[in-house]
């Protein structure tokens, strides 16, 4: 049934980003600064010229990056010393490094309509493809590509820029007090310490104001109990896990790289499932559920954006917000948010909530039934609304940890009712693509429909990405 478009998106070891490089032992920082300052001006100019010659063509605003990093370590400068511009830039160069963020894998894609459809021919649609990238340090980042689907369902992918740039955290982004306290209480942090810290805060507050309240509590108490110490740490941890990040709008979509910022993400942002969500009032917003990984524990989170320039990262809370693979429906159902999930790491669940940040109820709706999914089943992205019901692409894990992609049809008014399932995989690995980072795997984080064409971007062996297309009617006929 599936027609392969021949499109393959491969990882590229030549694409790099610049990240701060501060030694873990920060006592080394002033010594490094002192060595740079000890150079005479001519030697400093010579070193800086070589750096500019070797690296400035690889990055946007390279000198501005060096200057910003100098400012980050300027506190280690002697107070009575005024360095020249050359020494400032040279110092900054010692505290940044290039990181190969997609040298190993570019996989687990999702696809949505692009927010900018200007200049697109009639019947065509510009799209955004999100991709999980793995490179140096086995850290997962999120990157993007754009393309166009024409009126016949043919797809072209825009050439990627040679540049790559990370977002900057938005300073003093506001926190909603009611939501923040609700998250604290979900974490079991309802106590005198948390109330002392949060009660005086206004309806919206900043991280700086929250830090001030934590410091006021710790300074105002001669002895801090272990429980109170843990409460303070968790309050700041939660705040850092909820943040906003912004790209320079001049950066092209393919240049934007979401690199982990928060403590929960320090080892990666995995498997973003993007969906274009339509509110009851007709307004639209992009959401993406994803997995934050700190190296030991996974945490389900959600990001939101209007334009793929400014992103807001939010923790998901509630006893049902567990495990990987949560996927939001593209609209409310019967007045409530709805989500597909895999709460027990084995079956597919349906969740409802009145608040997109809190998920407290989940009911199983599908369990492994066919041999190719006996180990576990899950979703391959958000359900797609059709005139016959919700089309849900699934993944199944079978013998020898083989991953396949299947499909199911859910009732449009009551998605807990499964109307049909494919007994055989829709997509299975092929001999030419079964080898890679993780062999014998095909996987997707989101598909879309354009006209009568179902467009399925999917990963090959967790290493590269391809795109398949199929007639929507043909699939629905098999499921109805």
N, C-alpha and C positions, 0 to 999 in steps of 0.2 A: 504493500500500500504506500509506503514512504518513498518519495522521490528525493534523492540526494542532490543538492544544488551544486555540489563540487566546491563549495566555499569551505576553506579551512583557515581558522585563525590560530596561528602558532605563537608560542612564547618567543620572546626576542631578548637575547642576552645583552644587546646593545642599548636597550632602553634603561635608563638609570634616573634616579631621583637624588636630590641632595637632602641629607638629614644631619641634625646636630650630632657632633661627636664630642662628648664630655667624658673623660676618664672616670671609671667607677670610683676610684680613689681621688676625690676632688682636691686633695692636698697637692696633687701634681699640677693643677691648673696654674697657680701663680708661678711655678717654676718654668712652665712652658712659656708663659707670658714674659717672664724675665729674660729668657733666652732670645726671644724675638726682639725685645727692647734693647738688648745688648749689641745687636747688629748695628754697624754704622749705616748711614742713610743710603749710600750707594749700593751696599750689599743687600739692603732691604728692597730697594727698587729692582735690583737684578732678580731676586727671588720672586717678587710679586709679578714682574713681567713674564717670567716663565709660567707661573700659575695661570695668569690671564690668557696667555697664548695657548696653553694646553686645555683649558676648561671653559673659557667664556663662550665658545661657540656651541657648547653642549647644553647650556641652560639659559633660560630667560633671566634677565636682570641679575647677572652673576655678581657684579660688584655690590648691588644692593643686598644680596644674600650674605656676602662677606661682612658688610658693614653691620647688618643686623646681628650676626653672630658675634662680632666684636662687642657690641653693646650688651650681649648676654653674659659676657665674661668681664666686662669693664670694671666690675666691682673689685676684681683682683689686681687692678692697676694701682701703682703708687699714686696717692692722692695729689702729689705735687708735680706729677709728670703729665705733660700734654703731648701725646703722640701725634705725629703727622698723619695725613690721610693714608700714605703708603703703609705706615706701621699698623694703622687700624685695620686696613684690609688684609694685610699679611697675617696679623694676629687672628682675625676671623677665619682665615683659611686653615689654620691649625685645629680648628674646633668644628669642622664640618667634614663630611665624607660622602662619596657617592655610594649608593646602594642599588644593586641590581635586583629590582623588585619583581620581575617576571621572567627570569632566566630559566626557570624550571618548568613552570606550568601556567596555562591560561585556560581556564575551564569553568564548569558549572555556571552557564550563562542564563540570563533571563532577558526578555525583550518586551518593550512597551512603546507606545506612540511617543514621538519626540514632542516636547512642549512647543517647538517652533516649526510650524508647517509652511512658513512663507517660502515662496518660490518653487513649491512642489507642483508638478503638473497634475492636471485633473485625473482623479482616480488613483493617484499614487499616495503613498504615506511615508513620511520620514520616520525612522525608528531609532531608539536607543537600545543598545545591547550592553548589559552589565556583565562583567567577568571577574571571577576570582583569580588573582595572580599570586603565584608563589615564586620566591626567589631566595636571595641571601638570608640565612638564618631560619629558613622554613617559616617565614612570617607571611600570613595571607593578607593581601590588600585588595581593594576594590578599584577596578578601572573600567573604562567605557569605550565603546566604539559606536559609530553612527552608520546609517545606511538608508536605502530607499527600497520600498516594495511597490512595484508598479501595479496597474489595474489588472494584470494577468497573474499576479502572484510571484513574478520573478523578482529576485533580490539582488541588489548590488551593495557592497560594503565600501564605505569611504576609506581612502588610504589614511593610515595612522600618521600623525605627526612624529617627527624624530625627537621632539621635546617631551618631557614628562615633569609635572609639577604637583606638589602636594598642597592640600588645603591648609589654611591657617585657622587655629581655634579663635572663635569670636570672644573677645575679652568681655567679662562682666555680662554674659548672656543672662537673661532673667529666668528665675525658677518660679513656678507656680506653687505657692505655699500649701494649698490644700492637697495637691497631687503629691508633693514631696513628703508631707507628713504621712499621707496614706501609704507611700512606699516604705517609709521608716517603720510604720506599724506592721506592715506585711513582713518585714524582716525581724519582727519581735523586739523592736527598740522603743517600745512605749514605756518610758520610765521618767523619773524626776529629772535626770540629766538631759534627756532629749527635749523635754518640755521647757526646761530652763533656757536651752539654746534656741528653740524654735518659736516659743510663744511671742517674744517681742518683735519678731520679723514681720515685715509688711506683707501684703497679699502677694506681691512680687518682690523678690530679693535677688541679690547677686552672690557669687561665690565669695567675693571679698567680704561682704557683710556677714555671711555665714562663718567664715574663718574668724572674724572679729568676735562673734558670739561664742565660738568654741574656745578662743583664747581667753575671753572674759571668764568663762566657766573654770578653766584650768588654773588661771592666775588667782581667781577668787577663792579657791579651795586649797587649804594647806596640804591635805592628803586626798589623793584621787584613788578611788577604789579601782580594782581591775575591771569591774563591770562598767564603770564610768569611762575609763580609759578606752575600752573596747567600743563603747557607744560613740565617743568622739571620733574614733578612727573610722567607724562604719558610716557615720554621718558624712564625713568628708569624702570617703570612698564612693558613696552613693552620688554625691554631688559631682564628682569627677567623671562618673560613668554616664551622666546626663549632660551633654555638652552640644555646642553648635560649632560648625566649621564652614569656612567660606573660601571659595576659589576667586582669584582675580578673574573677573568676567571676560578679560581679553584672552584667557587661555582657551584653546579649542577643547571640545569635549574629549577627544582622544588623548589629550595631554593631562587630564585630571586624574589624580590618584588619591583615593581616600586611604591614608595610612593610619594605623591604630594610634589613638591618643589616650584612651582611658585605661585605668588599671585592669579592667575586665577584658580589654582587647589586646593587651600587650604582646600576645603571641598570635593575634590574627583576628580579622573580620571575615567570617566564612559564609558562603552560600546565600548571598542576598537574593531574596525573592521579591522583585519589584512588581507593583501593580498600580495602575491608574485608577484611583478611587473617586467615585462620584458621590457627593453628598446629596441629601434629600432636597437641598435648595438648588441643585444643579452645579454647584461649585466642584472643582476637581483638585486633587492633590496626589502626588506620588508617595506611596509608602513602600518600604521594603523591610520585611522581617529578615533578621540575620542572626548568626551565632557569634557571640563574642567569646574569645578563648584566651585565658590568661596563662596557659601552659599546664594547668591542672584541672580547672573547672570551666565548664561551658555555661554561658548565660544568654538566654534568648533576649534579643533587643529589637527595636524597631527604629528605622530612620524615616524622616519625612523631608520632602523637598517640593518646591513648585517649579524649579528651573534647572536642576542639576548643577547649580552654582552654590547655593546656600543649603546646607544640610543640618538637620537637628537629630541627634541621637538620643534615644530614650529607652530606659530599662522597662522590661515587661514584668509585671508582678502578679501575684495570685497563685494559688496552689495548682492551677491548671497550666500556668506558664512554665513548663518544664520541657527539657529535652530539645532536640534539634527539629528542624523541618516544619516550622509553623508558616502557614500561608493564608493571607487575608483575602476574604471575598472582596470583589471590586465595588460593592455597595452594601448598605445595611439590608438585612432580611427581617421583615416584620418589625422594623424599628430598632433593631439591635445589630451591633457589629458581629460578624461571624468569621470564624477561622477554622481551617483544617490543620490538624496537628498529629503528632505521633507520640502521645504521652508516655506510653509504656515501652517505647523502642521496638514495637512489634506490629501494632495495629494502627489503623487510621481512625482519628477521633474528630468529632465536630464540637466546636466551642462557640458559645455566645457570650456577649458582654455589653453592658450599657456604657462602659468606659473603655476606650481602646488601649489604655495602659494597664488595666487590671482584668485578669482572666481567672475565674474561680470555678467554672463548671465545664466538664467535658464528658461526652458520651461516645463510646466506640460505635462506628458505623460499618467498618470493613475489617476483616481479618484475613490472614493468608489462607488461600484456598487452592490455588494451582501450584504445581511443583516448582515453577520458576520463581515463586514468591514465598515458599515455605518458611524461610528464615525470618523475613520481615517485609512489610510494605510501608510505603510512605507516599507523600505527594511529590510531584515534579513542578511545583509552582501553584499559583492561585487558580481557583476554578474559573472557567470561561463560560459566560452566560450565552446560551443559544435558545432558539425558539422551542427546543425540546427538553431543556433542562440545563443543569450545570455540567459542562464537560470537565472532568478532572483527570489530568494526566498523572499517572502513578509510577512509582518505581518498586520493583520487587527484587529481593535478593534470594538466589537459589543455591544449588550445590556449587562448591568451590568458590563461594563468594562472588558469583556472577550477578551483575546488576543488569536489569532489563527495564524498559519503559513500556507501560501499559496504559489503559484508559478505562474510565468508568463514567457513568452518567447518573447524576443526582437530581432528584425532584427540585424544580425551581422554587416552589413555595416551602417545601420541607426537605432540605438537603440531607436529613438523616435517612431518607428513603433512597436506597440504591436501586435505580431502575435497570441498570445493566452493567456488565463487566466484560472485558475482553479475556477470553480463555487463553490466548496466546499473546506473547509480547508484540507490541507495535514496533519497537526498535530493540534489536539485540546486537551485540558486538559482532564485527566481521573479522575475518582472518587478518586483513591488512591493518586493522586498527585496534586489535586486542592487546597490543603491547604498549606499555607506557609507564607512567608514574605509579598507577595502580591498575594492573592488568584486568581485562575482562569486564570493564565497567562502561556503561553509557548512563548519562545522568543529565537532567535539566532542572533549572530553577525557575522556569517560566516561559510560556508560549503565548501566542496571540493569534487572532483571526483577522484576516483582511479579505473582504468579499467572501468567497467560498473556500479560501485557502487557509488551512491551519499551518502556521509557521512554527517549527520546533527547533530552536537552537539547542544543541546538546553536546556534552563533553565526551571525548574519546579517551578512555583509560586515564582519566584525571590529568590529562596533559595538554590537549589541544581541543579546539571547538569547531564543530561543523554545524550546518543548518539543513534540516529536512523539511519538505513540504508535502501536504496531503490534502485531498478534498475533504472538507468538513462534513459534507453530506455523506460521503462514503463511510466515515467513522461513525456518524450518528446512526446510520442505517444498521450498522453492526451492533450498536448498543441499545437501540430502541426495541 
